[in-house]
Amino acid sequence: MYATKPLSAFAGHTEAASRLPPPPPDGGYSGYLVVKSDEQGTDETRCWGLRSQPRVRGLPFPQNRVITVSDPALGEYADAYADAVVFVPVPGVPPSSNRYYAVLAAGKHRGLVRACSREDDVLATGCFCRCVRDAKPRPFDPADVYQQMEIVPNKGGFTARSVAADGIPYFLYRSKRWLAYASRPKHFDDLGEALGLNDPLRSRSLTTPPATSPASAVAVVGRWYTPFFYIKEDGIPLKTQMDRSTFYEIVLEQRWEEAIGGAATASKRVLVGGIVEGKQEAVTTAASARTGGGGDGYVWFSAAPWTAGQRVGVHASLWEKMLWEEQKGGWVADEEVDGCGVRKRMAGGGGAGSRSVLVERFAVKRLDGGVVVAFDFSHVNKIN
């Protein structure tokens, strides 16, 4: 889950990044997305097809732009071997580390991540030379350190180093000096302001419920973005998913929901598409059960009967982050039976009358506003 920072906050770029506080260590998988405004100009452009692309001269790279990586040393072949990518910051590390995933934004491998080769992939040749067998792009995997690169400024351009000790970046990125150019394709939705969790606002509702609060009143107490590869919409190809929404918005909402005093209620509810009630699919393997994810690293939620897009996977690391945020706010989980919560009675239950229970919702949305999945967490110990 990423908060946003405007590129203008990085006056001096790398120096400003070093002053930015690191993501919060507890909860994990947090980071910042850098957003470039249309008003921010440039001093140099290049022609790429029919578009003009401004040159990027410093770090950090903006995430609301596609970055074209081009090596001038390739001469007339520079455009043929150029990469169009979205540089996604590696979460959980300070912005000044300049660690990124290079996610391909064009071509047949769109949506896959550029990966580094290993020393084992080096082929010995004569004349004191060696040939590196470049790794093919592959699906995102946060446990695969070979997908992470450190970008290093060099003589007005950039070069890259593998985060893995024995890693070797793809030939274009290990070049001594490549150039970067930014563009925003027509299908590329822009990123708004996302400041993360508004802790004071959230705490007020958690600790001091109002005397009366209509069920329709909703307070937004947190807003983040997450890259598309943390979400899977079943039946939607990776390329299509990236074109549709390169990033997803995650909104944390609070509301007071009317409930009958003493009635049993589930502390967690899944709404696939934001409408159809679903459930978490059962985990089959012991290794997956420990992390809560399926064998592919995702926690799957489905509604029956479901059509394409009504089965949604949330990466285990993102799901754990949501659960951690809820537990930090005092939410108590039910025991799970086949992905369904065992219902509990509300605190202070018993007796008749209308009561309200605090409900927090994590809504995962595409950038067009469509809700992919929503998770309701009922704080059954918070009764108004």
N, C-alpha and C positions, 0 to 999 in steps of 0.2 A: 504494500500500500504506500503510495507516494503522495506527498504534498507537493505543491508547485512553488517555484521561485521565479520572478521575472529576470530575464537576462540582464536588464539594466542594474540589478542589484550586484552584478559581478563586474563593477567598474574595476579595471585592472585584471579581470577574468580570474586567472589562477590564484592570484593573491587574495582576491575576495573569497574564493572557494575555500581557502585555508582558514578563513575567519568564520565560516559558516559552521554552526554547531553540528556535530555528527548526529545521525539518526538515533532515536532512543534505543538503548541496548535491549531493554526488556520488551518482550513481545516479538522482537526480531522482524526481519523482512520489511524494514521501513527505508525510505529514501526520499530524494527530491527529484522532481522533473523541472528542467529549465525551460521557460517559455519565452520565445522571442516575439515581440510585438511587430505589427506591420509598419509602425512608424520608425523603427530603428533602421537606419540606412546602412550603406556599405560604400566602400571606396573603390571596389573593383568587381566587375561582372564577367561572366563568360557565356558564350552561346552554347546551349545544349538542346539540340533539336530546334523547336520553335520558341523556346523559352530562354529567358535570361536568368542566370543563376549567380547570386552574389557570393563572393568568396568568403569563407570563414577563416579568420586569422588566429583566433585564440580559443582556449578552453574556458568554460565547459561548452559542449555542443548542445544546441537547443533540441528538445524532443518533439516540438511541434513543427519540425522541418525534416524533409528527407535530405540526407547528406550524400553527395556524390563524391566518392573517393577516386582520385585520378593521379596517376604517376607520370609527371612530365618527362621522365627519363625514357618512357616508352615511345616518345615521339608521335608519329602518325598513328600508332596503335593505341594511344592512351585512351581514346574514347571507347574503343572496342573492348578493352579490358577493365573499364571503370566499373565500380560497384555503386549502386544506389541503395543506401541503408538508412535505417533509423537506429541511432546509437542510444540504447537504453541503459541507464546507470545500474550498476550492480547494487542491490539493496544491502543495507546493513554495514556499509563502509562509508567513511567521510567523503564528501564530494571532491575534496582535494586529491583523493587517490586516483581520480580519472580512470576508473575501471568501468568498462562498458561491455554490453552484448551488442554485436553488430548484426542487426536483424535485416535480412534482405527485403527490400521494398519493391523490387521489380524482377521480372523474368520468371522462369519456370520454377525456381526455388524460393519464390516469394513466401515470406512467413517463417523461413528457416533461419538458423543462426550460423554465422561463419564460425568455424571451429579451428583450433590450432592443431597442427600435427605434433607427433612425438619424436623424440630423438631416434626411436626405433624405425621411423618412417624415412630416415635419411639413407639414400642409396650412395654407396661409395663409387666414385668414377676416377678415371685417370687424371693426370695433370694437376694433382692437388686440389681437385674440385669435388664438390658433393652436390647431389641432386636431392631436393626435398619433395617427397610425394605428398602434395597438399591434401589435407582432409576435406571430405565433402561436407557441405552444410547439413545440419541435422536439427531435429526438433529441440526446442528449449528444454533444458534439464538443469535445475539449479545446483544439482550435485556434481555436474560435469564442469570442473574448473578449466578444462581446455576450451570452453566456450567464452571465457572471460579474457579480455585484453586490456592492458594499460596503455593509454594513448599519451605520447610524449611529444611536446612541441619541439621542433627542430628547424632552425633557419627559415622561419616564416611559414613552414609547413609542419608536417607531423610524421611520426613513425610509431610503431606499436611493439609492445613486448607482451609475451604470454604471461599470465598470472601463474600458470603452472611452471614449476622449475625446469622441466624438460620439454616444455611446449615451444613450438615454432609457429608464429602466425602465418596465415595465408600470404602468398608471395606479394600481393599488392600492399598489404599492411606492414610487412617487414621491410619494405623498401626504405631506404635511408631518408627519403623526403617525398612524401606525397601531399597533394593539395586537397582541400575540402571545399565544396560548393554547396550552398543551401537552396532548397526550393520547397514550395508547398503545392503539391498536385491538387487538382480540383476536388478529388474525392477525399482529401485529407482534412478531416474536421479539426478545428482548432481546439486548444485546451483553455478552459476558463481558470478562474482562481480556485484553488483547493488548499486550504490552510491546515488540513488535518483535523484533529480533535479539538473542539472548543471545550476544554475541561471545566472552566468556571460555569458555563451555561449548562453543561450536562450535570454537574454536581448539584446545582440548585434544584433540578427536577428530581434527582435521585434522593436528596436528603430532605427537601421541603416541598411535598406535594401541595398543590393549591387546594383550597376548600372546595371549589367546583371547577371542573374543566371539561368542556364538551368533548365527546369522543372524536369529533372531526378536527380538533386543534392538533396540529403537528408542528413540532419544533425540530429544525435541522441542527444537530449538535456536532456533526463531523462530515467532512468531505475529502475524498482522496481520488486518485486515479490508479489504475493498474494496467499494465500492458496486456494485450489481447491473449498472449500465450498462457496467462494464468487462468483463463476461462476457456472452456470448451463447450460449444453448442453442437450437440450430436447431429450428424447429418450435414453439417456445414463445413465444406473444405477449408483448410487453413488459409489458402489464398483469398477465398471469398470473405472469410472472417476478418482478415487484416484489412482488406479493401473497405469493408463495411464499417469497422470500428477498430482502428489501430490501438486505441486505449479505451478502457471502460471506466465509467464513473462509479464510485462507491459512496453512497450517502448513508449516514447514520441518522435516523429519525427517532424522536420520542413522541409518544402519545399516551393518554390515559384511556383505557378501554373498559367499558362497562362490563361487569360480571356479577353474577348472583352470589351473594355472600355464602360461603361454605361449599360452593360448587367446585368440583375437581376441574383442573385445567392443565393443559400441557405447557411446559415451560419453553418449548421450542416448536416452531412451525415453519414449514417450507412452502413457498408459493412459486411454482415454476411459471415463468412468464409474468410473475407478479400477480397472477389471478388464480391459477389452478393449483389446488393443494396437492403436495407431493410428499415424498419421503426420501430419506437417505438410503441408498442401496446397501445391502449387506456386504461386509468385507469378508472375503473368503480365506486369504492367506494369513498366516501368523505375522509375517513381516509387515504386511499392510495394516493389520489390526493394531500394531503398535503405534503407527503414525496416523491412523484414521483414514488413510488414503487407499485407493484401489491399486492394483498391480501396476498401473501406468502413472502412479504418483498423484492422481486426481481423486477427489471425493465426489461421487456421482449422486445426483438427485433426479428423480423422475416422477412424472405424473402418469397414471394409467387411466384410460388409454392415452398414449402420447403419439404425436406426429413429429416429423423432423423439427428440431429446435426445442422440443419440449422435454428433452433429457439434457441436463446441464452438468458439466464437470467443473469443479473449483479446485485449483491446485491445493494440495494438502497444506503447504506452507501458508497460503492465503487464508484457508479455512481455520487453521490454528491461530492465526493473527486475530481473526474475528472473535473466536471463542475466548482468546486471552483478553481482548478489550471488554467483552461482556463480563467475564469473571472478575476483572478489575473493578467493574461497576457494581459488583455484588450479586450478579446473576448466579443461580444455582442450577446445575444441569439435572435433568431427570436421568434415571437409568434407561439405557437404550435396549429395546427388544426389537430385532429385525428392522432397525432404522427408525422405529417409532418411539416417541417419548412416552414413558409411563406417567400418567396424569397424577398431579399432586393437588392437595387442597391448599387454598390460599391461606397465608398467615392471617390470623384473626378471623378465620372462617367460622361457620356455625351461625345459625340465626338467619332470619330473613332480611331482605332489604337490598337496595342497590349499592354496589361498591365499584370502585375503579381500580384496576391493576395497571401498573406501569409496564408498557410494552416498548421495547427498542427494536427498530427494524434496520437491518443492513440491506439496502437495495442496490443491486448491481445493474447498471444501465449502460446501453450503448450510447455513443455520443449523439445519436439522433433522438435520444430521450426514451427509447423503448426499454422496458424493464425485462431483463433476462431471467433473473431469479431474485427472490427476496426472502430474508430470514427474519422471522419474528421471534424475539426472546422476551418471554413474559417474566417479569421480576415478581414472582408470586409472594415474595416477602416485602414488597412495596405496595401497600394498599392505601387508598384514599377513601 
